[in-house]
């Protein structure tokens, strides 16, 4: 399989990634723990484009204060549409980035950086580059976290069913259930002992 075929056959993962971010935002009030980074607040908002993976011409575009909480977005998800593009706000170490994420390419656009603190033109340039790089690292870390969960046995056994329940009736797992399903080995092993014992 050549590179183009591999890209095309895995393009759906971007939509699943954004759906997982959305589910995680609702389940954890937006506070995700990313290995190696710590706590990162993720807020979906400002705009949302959902589309049918099998019929790309069918899409729903929602804008406003809370597009992810709209009835249009809920209906689109229940019809099997996946997020294609979403507005994101990332908060990490007292810095806020806002951006638009394209789910099929993981490309970012419309980036608004945190306030610049340095003085002088050259210092501004380097600070902007550092903030762009940090934003890129945060998006990559979130995607790596999603892939670790997506490729684990827990995806089919626990995470996908929890997302399906959330899509159907809004039911969300407890924070401890979410953590266990997402690879917290200490909670997972103690839960197994409780079930077995």
Buried (B, 14 or more C-beta within 10 A) or exposed (E): EEEEEEEEEEEBBBBBBBBBBBBBBBBBEBBBEBEEBEEBBBBBBBBBBBBBBEEEEEBBBBEEEEBBEBEBBEEBBEEEBBBBBBBBBBBBEEBBBBBBBBBBEBEBEEEEBBEEEEEEEEEEEEBEEEBBEBBEEBBEBBBEBBEBBBEBEBBEEBBBEBBEEBBEEEEBBEEEBBBBBBBBEEBBEEBEEEEEE
